[in-house]
Amino acid sequence: MFDQFRNKFPLTDEKWLKYTSYFNCIEVASKTTLLEEGEISKKLFIIEKGCIRVWFNNNGKDLTTQFFFENQSVASIESFMKKFPSQASVETIEPSVLWWISKSDLDKILEEIKEIPELRDRLIDMLFQRTFDYMKYFVSFIKDSPTQRYLNLIEERPQIIQRVPQHYIASYLGVTTVHLSRIKSKLVHKK
């Protein structure tokens, strides 16, 4: 799993082996809850194989806010970093192979690498990308129609369309499954 990332980090082999040894591999079924809304996130996951969604309950309504796929990391970052209850649940959509690291082990790594500018910059870039994705999603809900959000999804993240069940896509777009079917039907008839 980690071999593909090795050349991206300027670490000695000894440090690389030490840091990767902090990770644990698990295989889980689809619909496995990795973090329940209201719990404090104590693990960060890297996906070797599978798909994960982040969602929250809004007055009994399931609202999906993000999808993650292979080679991406996922956690309730706010909860993980600040140790307060997560506002979202984290759940697998497909059977998945995941690598996880505890907060305490990640803190050890971060403490050691903060003096290495290239690694620190990579971490900052990763966090900014996550923030950028959140903002883009938020602005799209204000500015775009559900049809435009669906078209954006097809163009920007086609693997969601290919791999995620329709009811989760509808939840992500903020529409019902019936409304999503209507959107898809209208787009097919426009062609």
Residue pairs with C-beta under 8 A, 6 or more apart in sequence:
1 25
1 46
1 48
1 99
2 16
2 20
2 23
2 99
4 71
6 16
8 122
9 16
9 119
9 122
10 116
10 118
10 119
11 19
11 119
15 112
19 109
22 101
22 102
22 105
22 106
22 108
22 109
23 46
23 99
23 100
23 101
24 99
24 100
24 101
25 48
25 97
25 98
25 99
26 97
26 98
26 99
26 100
27 95
27 96
27 97
27 98
28 34
28 50
28 92
28 95
28 96
28 98
29 92
29 95
30 92
30 93
30 94
30 95
30 96
31 91
31 92
31 93
32 91
32 92
32 96
33 89
33 90
33 91
34 43
34 45
34 52
34 90
34 91
34 92
34 98
35 41
35 43
35 75
35 76
35 79
35 86
35 88
35 89
35 90
36 86
36 89
37 56
37 57
37 85
37 86
37 87
37 88
37 89
38 85
38 86
39 79
39 85
39 86
40 79
40 83
40 84
40 85
40 86
41 75
41 76
41 77
41 79
41 80
41 86
41 90
41 103
42 80
42 102
42 103
43 75
43 80
43 100
43 101
43 102
43 103
44 73
44 74
44 75
44 80
44 100
44 101
44 103
44 106
45 52
45 73
45 74
45 75
45 90
45 98
45 99
45 100
46 71
46 72
46 73
46 98
46 99
46 100
46 101
47 68
47 69
47 70
47 71
47 72
47 73
47 74
47 96
47 97
47 98
48 70
48 71
48 96
48 97
48 98
48 99
49 70
49 95
49 96
49 97
50 69
50 70
50 92
50 93
50 94
50 95
50 96
50 97
50 98
51 67
51 68
51 69
51 92
51 93
51 94
51 96
51 163
51 164
52 67
52 68
52 74
52 90
52 91
52 92
52 93
52 96
53 64
53 66
53 67
53 68
53 90
53 91
53 93
53 164
53 168
53 172
54 64
54 65
54 66
54 67
54 68
54 74
54 76
54 88
54 89
54 90
55 62
55 63
55 64
55 65
55 88
55 89
55 91
55 171
56 63
56 65
56 87
56 88
56 89
57 63
57 89
62 171
63 171
63 174
64 168
64 171
64 172
65 88
65 134
65 137
65 172
66 74
66 133
66 137
67 93
67 157
67 160
67 164
67 168
67 172
68 74
69 159
69 163
73 126
74 90
75 90
76 86
76 87
76 88
76 90
77 127
77 130
78 84
78 86
78 87
79 85
79 86
79 87
80 103
83 103
92 98
93 163
93 164
93 165
93 168
94 163
110 123
113 119
113 120
113 123
114 120
140 148
140 149
140 152
141 149
141 174
144 152
146 173
146 174
146 175
146 179
146 180
146 183
147 183
147 186
147 187
149 173
149 174
150 173
150 180
150 183
150 184
150 187
151 187
153 160
153 161
153 169
153 172
153 173
154 161
160 169
160 172
161 169
164 172
166 177
166 180
166 181
167 177
169 180
170 176
170 177
170 179
170 180
173 180
175 183
